[in-house]
Amino acid sequence: MSNELIMKGQKAQEVSRKLMLLSSNEKNNALEAVAEALIKREAEILEENGKDLESAKEKGITGALMDRLTLNHNRIEGIAEGLKMLINLEDPVGEVLWMKKRPNGLQLGQKRVPLGVIGIIYEARPNVTVDAFGLCFKTGNAVILRGGSEAIHANTKIVEIIQDALMSIGLPAEAVQLLEDTSRETAKEMMRLNQYIDVLIPRGGAGLIKTVVENSTIPVIETGVGNCHVYIDSEADINMAVKVAYNAKTHRPGVCNACESILINKEILDKVAPLLIAKLQEGNVEIRGDEEIKKYSDKIVDACEEDWSTEYLDYIVSMKTVANIEEAINHINTYGSKHSEAIITNNYEKSNRFLDAIDAAAVYVNASTRFTDGFEFGFGAEIGISTQKLHARGPMGLKELTTTKYIIYGNGQIRE
Amino acid sequence: MSNELIMKGQKAQEVSRKLMLLSSNEKNNALEAVAEALIKREAEILEENGKDLESAKEKGITGALMDRLTLNHNRIEGIAEGLKMLINLEDPVGEVLWMKKRPNGLQLGQKRVPLGVIGIIYEARPNVTVDAFGLCFKTGNAVILRGGSEAIHANTKIVEIIQDALMSIGLPAEAVQLLEDTSRETAKEMMRLNQYIDVLIPRGGAGLIKTVVENSTIPVIETGVGNCHVYIDSEADINMAVKVAYNAKTHRPGVCNACESILINKEILDKVAPLLIAKLQEGNVEIRGDEEIKKYSDKIVDACEEDWSTEYLDYIVSMKTVANIEEAINHINTYGSKHSEAIITNNYEKSNRFLDAIDAAAVYVNASTRFTDGFEFGFGAEIGISTQKLHARGPMGLKELTTTKYIIYGNGQIRE
């Protein structure tokens, strides 16, 4: 195990015991101070970001990846604004979820407390550095960050600014620590630091998440993959079906709550398929369909078995006809990634059947899958969208960065 | 990956989709049928258990391990009674935790649903086979069991009886499946079956739990280790301090919520130590103490660094003097296993300070650590005591075997 890791792990543990005792006011003041420091020291951040962009160019990085790596005045203002937004959110720490008196007189309650030390492994997005710090700090947790090597200069500077701001108001700098060593080996070592890190959250693509799940001895919150469906039932409102399916597919195709597959009940196929296919094709969406679907346009290519389980994250959609709602449910439970699933129907029983039988984090009746999001759900913040069932499922806000402890008030009770 | 595992994993997934839709009445009827079948077919179980005991004897197994392996008429009645007790507990599945209307008219709620497929890896205790089935079934989950090789005959028979009883009332037998192959290799393969198993719960000793945490790609709920403390503050009631510390240590030393270490404030040492040490020694407790403690009896041996972090699970206790509550808190947060910790004090501020600053699943004021238990907490059942912070912390009842899903009722909402 690298020395850097062990030292940072021990320091984080130590500091987490102080952070868990901070009042909401103290935490909010610190978030304000950090936001101001980031704005004041913008020039330093941009200079370091320039170095990252330089080496990215040399490595031939372009397009979306280059865009994600790039900071500018507006983006830094946006990042600072994000921190300030956290100030207004209710602090979940300290809430007593319930308290009751046991027959022996013990007063037993369950209280929300910080997780302790959170590890976050992410890729080349320097904005995540601030965002992750803010969410963890607001909930009283220490955080160890491991960002991508492409953003190491900007990340190092950002963490330095946060630490300076914390120290300037008498708080421990090590509330946030960044791994300087961005090698894959050290990242894998970090995944085994369960002695010091309570929870590990990977934020990035499917490859990163798979590596973390396979290697971590720390409890992981898995985020990410979304192979989401819209099922258009025989009793759907045609216009609503077209509008919702189109929105779910095209509103932002590169995100996990975008629709990847549309299922249509064969009884309504003739009414909905021509309109929907035309609209999708106008929107430059490539359609991969089964034999029934292909009849409506010769631009539709064959969908193969692999298509049913593919998250395109692009202007591509697979389309399939089903005989009834049970076939739709089976298909979704077989090929879906348990993220977000929608039915369009006006039938009461079928809406309930879909809500009950679909095994996913978010199940919709007559609405777009695109709403699966911490902000859209009204949480005011989002650390990611969990696709596992343990601890948190679906969009995670501040509460999901806490755990609980039992508090027990007695007057000398012993077990007889 | 072994064929047996993949086939059982697929089958469990398939069956879990049926179990999650069962009503509480259907599940309760099944639990009743299984309990009756176990009683009716007691002779078959005892015959198979006899084979296990025979081979255990040949292997030279004795003592507590042999006792745990042994079934008899009373124990089988007790096991069946345990199942029947589950019938009267409230079914957590289906509870809507909250529901609210979003500004765009979406009705958003969070509903409690089964986890899906639970894996349980345990040692040579055939009673766990029934217990684990009952808890998982009551909460609508399919379960894959991997018991110890020492109990394979009894386990196989018990699972056969449960499956027969389920089939006799038209339910899928594979609600419970037992791994026939009890090799360590297959157990390790099971830990990597994250495609089919949603949550893995090891029930057993520290070695088993460590192996699962280090090898599993499935989210794990860690249970077990408890290095628990009683801190006797300078403002403690002397009699209460002696009574509680003695109870926490000696009521049942072999369990995780037993006290392993007693910390005494030096200001009260002269008043409490003679009484407590005499009482512990009368109870045949070996005391390992620091220099201050050793002054009170020449039978007290030196406590070394290792003692502070040892879970004896025996009639042994370590004792240490501390200068103040902060030293006690630091000691506990450093050496404790975050399980159950108690302070004895009549001081208001110090009781609050201890409750806030101690990082543990259960923190007590003026009561024995022995109460950390699903039954004592009023949950009516217990699957184990979680010592991790993700998902569940402390005693786990039925609720902890569920997850949630978001249900969203719309009328055509799309993301603009």
Interface residues (C-beta under 8 A of the other chain):
Chain A: R17 M20 L21 K100 R102 L106 L108 L115 G116 N194 D198 V199 V213 E214 T217 P219 V220 I221 E222 D237 M240 K243 V244 N247 A248 H251 R252 N333 S351 L355 D356 A357 D359 A360 A361 A362 V363 Y364 V365 N366 A367 S368 R370 F371 T372 E376 F377 G378 Q388 K389 L390 H391 R393 G394 P395 T403 T404 K405 Y406 I407 I408 Y409 G410 N411 G412 Q413 I414 R415
Chain B: R17 M20 L21 K100 R102 L106 L108 L115 G116 N194 D198 V199 V213 E214 T217 P219 V220 I221 E222 D237 M240 K243 V244 N247 A248 H251 R252 N333 S351 L355 D356 A357 D359 A360 A361 A362 V363 Y364 V365 N366 A367 S368 R370 F371 T372 E376 F377 G378 Q388 K389 L390 H391 R393 G394 P395 T403 T404 K405 Y406 I407 I408 Y409 G410 N411 G412 Q413 I414 R415
